[in-house]
Amino acid sequence: MVIRLLHQTDLFRPSLDPDDHWDLACVYALAASGQLELGGVLVDFPPDDAPGRSPDVTGIAQLSYLTGLPMHMAVGSSVPYTHDPASLAALPRRDRAGAEFILDYLRDSAGPAYISIVGSCRDLAIAAKLDPDLFRNKCAGIYLNAGAGHPDVAQQGGTEYNVVLNAAAYAATFDIPCPIYWMPCFETVIEEYLDRKVKQFGTFYRFKQGDVLTKLSPVLQSYFTYSLECRTDARYLQPLLAPRSDTSSWRTMQEYRSMWCTAGFFHMVSQAVGKVGKIIAGSNADDAVFGFRPVDVKCDPNGVTTWTNAGVDSNRFLFEVKDLDSYASAMTVAMTTLLGNIQ
């Protein structure tokens, strides 16, 4: 039975963090290789502290063109989620559109339907409040990329960015009646970029962009050049038609890119990544650099989590790095291999 995915992202132009453009390419690469069906892309409404940014419709259109897949997207709510039923009922139609997009996706899915959250949980929380039974009956799992995973609250540090976007929505996500694969961005939130390290209960890793870009197809390199360098030319298909004339700048090649979400994309199609970066069957766990453990999770209204290990009957799972030394390099190699599906 075909696996379906709805991908929610804070994908903007100019970007806030271009990791979202890398994630979107991974999703399209899985769809292009027939490993899943992309049921849609839901883009966050730009946050108030990001003036001059809009949902990156052009980036989605470029990948749709390169893969030959239809473009199906929506823009999320401009109004934060609250637990107040009256506020939910008062949302205008355009601010319910993202939630309705999710609900329609679930209704239309005959087989396993997954949702990946790599930005705000706002529209997800609204959708689940509108129809919790639909999630119970139709959602095979939510991959939640947000938060801090340290088991000791005192050591979690500050509040992670995706949680700050709408803490009440993040907290409400843990109450949704379907499996949740929680992928904390960090074990401990550390603001200093160079001090961030791979930790057991955080998905963070980084790579040098030039080490990956040079191994990709010319057309995909052109997509990244256009996105990473915030090109604004309205003729956004032209670079893809003449990719060898649209090379990345020295700065783009030298920059390091932080990543968080890659492991979830492999896991939802029953794959894992070995220590040297080989993509392996999920059942072959001995050599895998990451996995998920069953847990019980509690989240307070401010987005602060506590968790404990749980039995096999739990439907809450926590991401875990199993090989701290190999994780970053292995994920980089595996992602490069995956992106090779876009030619």
C-alpha positions as CSV (number, residue, x, y, z in Angstrom):
1,M,0.0,0.0,0.0
2,V,1.4,3.5,-0.9
3,I,2.7,5.6,1.9
4,R,1.5,9.2,1.8
5,L,3.1,12.3,3.3
6,L,1.9,15.8,4.0
7,H,5.0,18.0,4.6
8,Q,4.5,21.1,6.7
9,T,7.4,23.6,6.6
10,D,8.5,27.2,7.3
11,L,9.8,27.6,3.7
12,F,10.2,31.3,2.9
13,R,11.9,33.5,0.4
14,P,14.2,35.0,1.5
15,S,14.8,32.0,3.7
16,L,15.0,32.2,7.5
17,D,17.1,29.0,7.4
18,P,17.7,27.2,4.1
19,D,17.6,23.8,5.8
20,D,13.9,23.9,4.8
21,H,14.9,23.9,1.2
22,W,17.1,20.9,1.7
23,D,14.3,19.1,3.6
24,L,11.9,19.8,0.8
25,A,14.3,18.4,-1.8
26,C,14.6,15.2,0.3
27,V,10.8,14.9,0.4
28,Y,10.5,15.3,-3.4
29,A,13.4,12.8,-3.9
30,L,11.5,10.2,-2.0
31,A,8.4,10.9,-4.0
32,A,10.3,10.9,-7.3
33,S,11.8,7.5,-6.5
34,G,8.3,6.1,-5.8
35,Q,8.9,5.5,-2.1
36,L,6.0,7.7,-1.1
37,E,3.2,9.8,-2.5
38,L,3.5,13.5,-1.7
39,G,0.0,14.5,-0.6
40,G,0.8,18.2,-0.3
41,V,3.1,20.9,1.1
42,L,1.8,23.2,3.8
43,V,3.8,26.4,4.3
44,D,3.7,28.4,7.6
45,F,2.4,32.0,7.5
46,P,5.5,34.2,7.9
47,P,6.1,35.1,11.6
48,D,5.8,38.7,12.8
49,D,9.6,38.9,13.4
50,A,10.4,38.0,9.8
51,P,9.3,41.1,7.7
52,G,9.6,40.9,3.9
53,R,9.3,37.2,3.7
54,S,6.6,35.1,1.9
55,P,6.0,31.4,1.4
56,D,8.4,30.1,-1.2
57,V,6.0,29.1,-3.9
58,T,8.8,29.2,-6.5
59,G,10.9,26.6,-4.6
60,I,8.0,24.2,-4.6
61,A,7.3,24.9,-8.2
62,Q,10.9,24.2,-9.2
63,L,11.0,20.8,-7.5
64,S,7.6,19.9,-8.9
65,Y,8.9,20.7,-12.4
66,L,12.1,18.7,-11.9
67,T,10.3,15.6,-10.6
68,G,7.2,15.8,-12.8
69,L,5.0,15.8,-9.8
70,P,1.9,18.0,-9.4
71,M,2.2,21.0,-7.1
72,H,-0.3,20.9,-4.2
73,M,0.2,23.4,-1.4
74,A,-1.5,25.7,1.0
75,V,-0.5,28.5,3.4
76,G,-1.1,28.3,7.1
77,S,-2.9,30.4,9.6
78,S,-1.7,33.9,10.5
79,V,-3.4,33.5,13.9
80,P,-1.7,31.6,16.7
81,Y,-3.4,28.5,18.1
82,T,-4.9,28.8,21.6
83,H,-6.9,26.3,23.7
84,D,-9.9,28.7,23.6
85,P,-12.7,27.1,21.6
86,A,-14.2,30.5,20.9
87,S,-11.0,31.7,19.2
88,L,-10.9,28.6,17.0
89,A,-14.5,29.1,16.0
90,A,-13.8,32.7,15.1
91,L,-11.0,32.0,12.7
92,P,-11.7,33.4,9.2
93,R,-11.7,31.0,6.3
94,R,-8.2,31.9,5.1
95,D,-6.8,31.1,8.6
96,R,-8.6,27.7,8.6
97,A,-7.3,26.8,5.2
98,G,-4.1,25.1,6.5
99,A,-6.0,23.0,9.0
100,E,-8.6,22.1,6.4
101,F,-5.8,21.2,4.0
102,I,-4.5,18.7,6.6
103,L,-8.0,17.2,7.2
104,D,-8.7,16.8,3.5
105,Y,-5.4,15.1,3.1
106,L,-6.3,12.6,5.8
107,R,-9.8,12.0,4.5
108,D,-8.4,11.3,1.0
109,S,-5.7,8.8,2.1
110,A,-6.6,5.2,1.7
111,G,-3.3,3.9,3.0
112,P,-0.7,5.0,5.6
113,A,-0.8,8.8,5.9
114,Y,2.1,10.6,7.6
115,I,2.6,14.2,8.5
116,S,6.0,15.8,8.9
117,I,6.2,19.0,10.9
118,V,9.4,21.0,10.4
119,G,8.1,24.4,11.4
120,S,5.2,25.6,13.6
121,C,2.6,23.2,14.9
122,R,-0.1,25.8,14.6
123,D,-2.2,24.4,11.7
124,L,-1.8,20.8,13.0
125,A,-3.1,21.7,16.4
126,I,-6.1,23.5,14.8
127,A,-6.8,20.5,12.6
128,A,-6.7,18.1,15.5
129,K,-9.0,20.2,17.5
130,L,-11.5,20.3,14.7
131,D,-11.5,16.6,14.1
132,P,-9.5,14.4,16.6
133,D,-11.2,11.2,15.5
134,L,-9.9,11.7,12.0
135,F,-6.3,11.6,13.3
136,R,-7.2,8.6,15.5
137,N,-8.5,6.6,12.5
138,K,-6.4,7.8,9.5
139,C,-3.0,9.3,10.6
140,A,-0.3,6.7,10.7
141,G,2.1,9.0,12.4
142,I,3.4,12.6,12.9
143,Y,7.1,13.3,12.7
144,L,7.5,16.2,15.0
145,N,10.7,18.1,14.5
146,A,10.8,20.5,17.5
147,G,11.8,21.0,21.1
148,A,14.7,19.9,23.3
149,G,15.1,16.2,24.3
150,H,17.2,16.2,27.4
151,P,15.4,14.0,30.0
152,D,16.4,16.6,32.7
153,V,14.3,19.7,32.3
154,A,16.9,21.8,34.1
155,Q,19.4,20.9,31.3
156,Q,17.1,21.5,28.3
157,G,18.3,25.1,28.0
158,G,16.2,27.8,26.3
159,T,13.1,27.1,24.3
160,E,13.7,25.8,20.8
161,Y,12.8,28.0,17.9
162,N,9.9,25.8,16.4
163,V,8.3,25.7,19.9
164,V,8.5,29.5,20.3
165,L,6.6,29.9,17.0
166,N,3.4,28.6,18.9
167,A,4.1,26.9,22.2
168,A,0.5,26.1,22.9
169,A,0.2,24.3,19.5
170,Y,3.4,22.4,20.2
171,A,2.0,21.3,23.6
172,A,-1.4,20.3,22.0
173,T,0.4,18.1,19.5
174,F,1.3,15.6,22.1
175,D,-2.4,15.1,22.9
176,I,-3.3,14.1,19.3
177,P,-4.6,10.5,19.2
178,C,-2.2,9.0,16.7
179,P,1.5,7.8,16.8
180,I,4.0,10.6,17.3
181,Y,7.6,10.3,16.4
182,W,9.2,13.1,18.4
183,M,12.4,14.4,16.9
184,P,13.9,17.1,19.3
185,C,16.1,19.5,17.4
186,F,18.6,19.5,20.2
187,E,19.2,17.7,23.4
188,T,20.0,21.0,25.0
189,V,19.3,24.3,23.3
190,I,22.5,26.2,22.8
191,E,22.3,29.6,21.0
192,E,26.0,29.7,20.0
193,Y,26.2,28.1,16.6
194,L,29.8,26.7,16.9
195,D,29.0,25.2,20.3
196,R,26.3,22.9,19.0
197,K,27.2,19.3,19.0
198,V,25.7,15.9,18.1
199,K,23.9,14.6,21.2
200,Q,22.0,11.4,22.0
201,F,18.5,13.0,22.1
202,G,18.8,15.6,19.4
203,T,18.5,15.4,15.6
204,F,21.1,18.2,14.9
205,Y,24.0,17.6,12.5
206,R,25.8,19.8,10.0
207,F,27.7,19.5,6.7
208,K,29.7,21.7,4.3
209,Q,27.4,22.5,1.4
210,G,30.1,22.2,-1.2
211,D,30.7,18.6,-0.2
212,V,27.2,17.7,-1.2
213,L,26.3,20.2,-3.9
214,T,29.1,19.0,-6.2
215,K,27.7,15.5,-6.2
216,L,24.1,16.4,-7.2
217,S,22.7,16.7,-10.7
218,P,23.2,20.1,-12.4
219,V,19.4,20.8,-12.3
220,L,19.3,20.2,-8.6
221,Q,22.4,22.2,-8.0
222,S,20.6,25.0,-9.8
223,Y,17.5,24.7,-7.6
224,F,19.8,25.1,-4.5
225,T,21.7,28.0,-6.0
226,Y,18.4,29.8,-6.7
227,S,17.2,29.1,-3.2
228,L,20.3,29.4,-1.1
229,E,21.3,32.7,-2.7
230,C,17.7,34.1,-2.5
231,R,17.4,34.8,-6.2
232,T,14.3,36.8,-7.0
233,D,14.1,36.5,-10.8
234,A,10.5,35.8,-11.7
235,R,11.7,33.5,-14.5
236,Y,12.4,30.8,-11.9
237,L,12.3,27.9,-14.4
238,Q,15.1,29.4,-16.6
239,P,18.0,28.4,-14.3
240,L,16.7,24.8,-14.4
241,L,16.7,24.8,-18.2
242,A,20.3,26.0,-18.4
243,P,21.8,24.8,-15.1
244,R,25.4,24.7,-16.0
245,S,25.4,28.5,-16.4
246,D,23.9,29.0,-12.9
247,T,26.7,27.9,-10.6
248,S,26.8,28.4,-6.8
249,S,28.9,31.2,-5.4
250,W,32.1,30.5,-3.4
251,R,30.3,31.5,-0.2
252,T,27.4,29.1,-0.9
253,M,29.9,26.3,-1.4
254,Q,31.9,27.1,1.8
255,E,28.9,27.6,4.1
256,Y,28.0,24.9,6.6
257,R,24.4,23.9,6.8
258,S,22.7,22.7,10.0
259,M,20.1,20.0,9.6
260,W,17.5,18.3,11.8
261,C,14.8,16.4,9.9
262,T,16.6,14.0,7.6
263,A,16.2,10.8,9.8
264,G,12.5,11.1,9.9
265,F,12.2,10.9,6.1
266,F,14.1,7.6,6.0
267,H,12.2,6.2,9.0
268,M,8.7,6.8,7.5
269,V,9.6,4.6,4.5
270,S,11.0,1.9,6.8
271,Q,14.7,2.7,6.2
272,A,17.6,3.5,8.4
273,V,21.2,4.7,7.9
274,G,24.3,2.7,8.6
275,K,27.5,4.0,10.1
276,V,29.2,4.7,6.7
277,G,26.0,6.3,5.3
278,K,24.5,3.3,3.5
279,I,20.7,3.4,3.4
280,I,19.5,0.1,4.9
281,A,16.3,-1.6,5.8
282,G,14.7,-0.4,9.0
283,S,14.7,-3.9,10.4
284,N,18.5,-4.0,10.2
285,A,19.0,-2.0,13.3
286,D,22.4,-3.2,14.5
287,D,24.3,-0.9,12.2
288,A,21.9,2.1,12.3
289,V,23.1,5.4,13.6
290,F,19.7,6.5,14.8
291,G,16.5,4.9,16.1
292,F,13.3,5.6,18.1
293,R,12.5,4.4,21.6
294,P,9.0,4.2,23.1
295,V,8.4,6.9,25.7
296,D,5.8,8.7,27.7
297,V,5.9,12.4,27.1
298,K,4.3,15.4,29.0
299,C,4.5,18.9,27.7
300,D,3.4,22.0,29.7
301,P,1.6,25.0,28.1
302,N,5.0,26.7,27.7
303,G,6.4,23.9,25.6
304,V,8.6,22.4,28.3
305,T,8.8,18.6,28.0
306,T,9.4,15.7,30.4
307,W,9.7,12.1,29.2
308,T,10.3,8.7,30.6
309,N,10.9,5.3,28.9
310,A,7.8,3.3,28.2
311,G,6.7,-0.1,27.1
312,V,6.2,-1.4,23.6
313,D,2.5,-0.6,23.7
314,S,3.3,3.2,23.7
315,N,2.5,5.2,20.6
316,R,5.0,8.0,21.5
317,F,8.5,7.5,20.2
318,L,11.6,9.6,20.9
319,F,14.5,10.0,18.4
320,E,17.8,8.7,19.5
321,V,21.3,8.9,18.1
322,K,22.9,5.5,18.5
323,D,26.4,6.4,17.2
324,L,27.5,9.9,18.1
325,D,30.8,9.6,16.2
326,S,29.3,8.5,12.9
327,Y,25.9,10.1,12.9
328,A,26.7,13.4,11.1
329,S,28.9,12.0,8.4
330,A,26.5,9.0,7.8
331,M,23.4,11.3,7.5
332,T,25.3,13.5,5.1
333,V,26.2,10.6,2.8
334,A,22.7,9.1,3.0
335,M,21.0,12.4,2.2
336,T,23.4,12.9,-0.8
337,T,22.4,9.4,-2.1
338,L,18.7,10.2,-1.6
339,L,19.0,13.5,-3.5
340,G,20.5,11.6,-6.4
341,N,16.9,10.6,-7.3
342,I,16.4,14.0,-8.8
343,Q,18.1,14.2,-12.1
